[in-house]
Amino acid sequence: MTAPGDVEPEILDRLRPICRGLPEAYEEPAWVGTRWRIRTRTFAHVLTVDPDRQAVHARAAALDRPACLLVFRAPLDEIAGLLSVGPPFYKPDWSPTVMGMVLDADTDWDEVGELLTESYCVQAPKRLAARVDRSG
């Protein structure tokens, strides 16, 4: 990593095909880390959090050590189910539809693909969301 919030290339290599495969989605540097957007709405944000530098994220994820976090959107009716799983999921308090996930060696990348597809559909205009195959 070269700067605070930078994400390991291997993680970006896993996320890019998922996010770039969604209609009109694009990648850009975020205030820290990397984010993917549809129009002006962020549907995925990945960053490496150091509890000494990004205290808000570290508190939300209950971190006491550096970790890679994925922040995404989820429909309100799915948030309770994700939270009932417990780690790696956590709920930041800055928006009712924002969810977070700690990415590590045990990450289920198929699940990440489903979560990011759903996040995109939450944020995208209806006509673009209708073009997305959600069959899994």
C-alpha positions in Angstrom: 0.0 0.0 0.0 1.3 3.5 -0.8 -1.2 5.8 1.0 -3.7 5.6 3.8 -6.8 3.7 2.7 -5.1 2.0 -0.3 -6.4 -1.5 -1.0 -4.3 -4.5 -1.9 -4.3 -5.0 -5.7 -5.6 -8.6 -5.4 -8.8 -7.3 -3.8 -9.3 -4.6 -6.5 -8.7 -7.3 -9.1 -11.7 -9.3 -7.5 -14.0 -6.2 -7.3 -13.3 -4.6 -10.6 -15.0 -7.3 -12.9 -18.0 -7.3 -10.6 -18.5 -3.6 -10.6 -17.4 -2.8 -14.1 -19.8 -5.4 -15.4 -22.8 -3.4 -14.3 -24.4 -1.0 -16.8 -22.7 2.4 -16.9 -20.8 1.8 -13.7 -17.4 3.4 -13.3 -14.5 3.4 -10.9 -12.8 6.4 -9.3 -10.5 7.3 -6.4 -12.6 8.0 -3.3 -11.5 10.4 -0.5 -9.8 7.3 0.7 -9.7 4.0 -1.1 -11.6 3.3 -4.3 -15.3 3.6 -5.2 -17.6 2.5 -7.9 -20.5 4.7 -9.0 -23.6 4.8 -11.1 -24.0 8.4 -12.3 -23.3 10.4 -9.1 -24.2 7.6 -6.6 -21.7 5.4 -5.0 -22.7 1.7 -4.8 -19.4 0.3 -3.6 -16.5 1.7 -1.6 -13.4 -0.3 -0.6 -10.7 1.0 1.7 -8.1 -0.2 4.1 -8.9 1.2 7.5 -6.3 1.9 10.2 -8.2 2.6 13.4 -5.8 5.5 14.2 -6.6 7.2 10.8 -10.3 6.3 10.0 -11.8 6.1 13.4 -15.4 6.4 12.2 -15.0 3.3 10.0 -13.0 1.5 12.6 -15.7 2.1 15.3 -18.5 1.0 12.9 -16.7 -2.3 12.1 -15.5 -2.7 15.7 -11.9 -2.9 14.5 -8.8 -2.7 16.7 -6.4 -3.5 13.9 -6.1 -2.5 10.2 -8.5 -4.2 7.9 -10.0 -3.9 4.4 -13.6 -2.8 4.4 -16.2 -2.9 1.7 -19.1 -0.5 2.1 -22.2 -1.0 0.0 -26.0 -0.4 -0.1 -28.6 -2.9 0.8 -32.4 -2.8 0.7 -33.9 -2.0 4.1 -35.6 -5.4 4.2 -32.3 -7.3 3.8 -30.3 -5.4 6.4 -31.6 -7.4 9.4 -30.7 -10.6 7.7 -27.1 -9.5 7.0 -26.7 -8.3 10.5 -28.0 -11.6 12.0 -25.0 -13.3 10.3 -22.7 -11.2 12.3 -19.0 -10.8 11.2 -18.0 -10.0 8.6 -21.0 -7.7 8.3 -21.5 -4.5 10.3 -23.9 -1.6 10.1 -22.5 2.0 9.9 -24.9 4.6 11.3 -24.5 7.2 8.6 -27.3 6.0 6.4 -30.2 3.5 6.8 -29.2 1.6 3.7 -25.4 1.5 4.1 -23.8 -1.8 5.1 -20.2 -2.8 5.6 -18.2 -6.0 5.3 -14.7 -6.9 6.4 -12.8 -8.4 3.5 -10.3 -11.1 4.5 -9.0 -14.5 3.5 -12.4 -16.1 4.3 -14.4 -13.7 2.0 -17.1 -15.4 -0.1 -16.5 -13.6 -3.4 -19.7 -15.0 -4.9 -21.6 -13.4 -2.1 -19.7 -10.2 -2.6 -20.9 -10.3 -6.3 -24.5 -10.7 -5.2 -24.3 -7.9 -2.6 -22.7 -5.5 -5.0 -25.2 -6.3 -7.8 -28.0 -5.6 -5.3 -26.2 -2.4 -4.1 -26.0 -1.2 -7.7 -29.7 -1.8 -8.2 -30.5 0.2 -5.0 -28.6 3.1 -6.4 -29.2 2.9 -10.1 -32.0 4.5 -12.1 -34.8 2.0 -12.5 -34.2 1.5 -16.2 -30.6 0.6 -15.6 -31.4 -1.6 -12.7 -33.9 -3.5 -14.9 -31.1 -4.5 -17.2 -29.2 -6.3 -14.5 -29.4 -10.1 -14.2 -30.1 -10.9 -10.6 -30.6 -14.6 -11.0 -27.3 -15.2 -9.2 
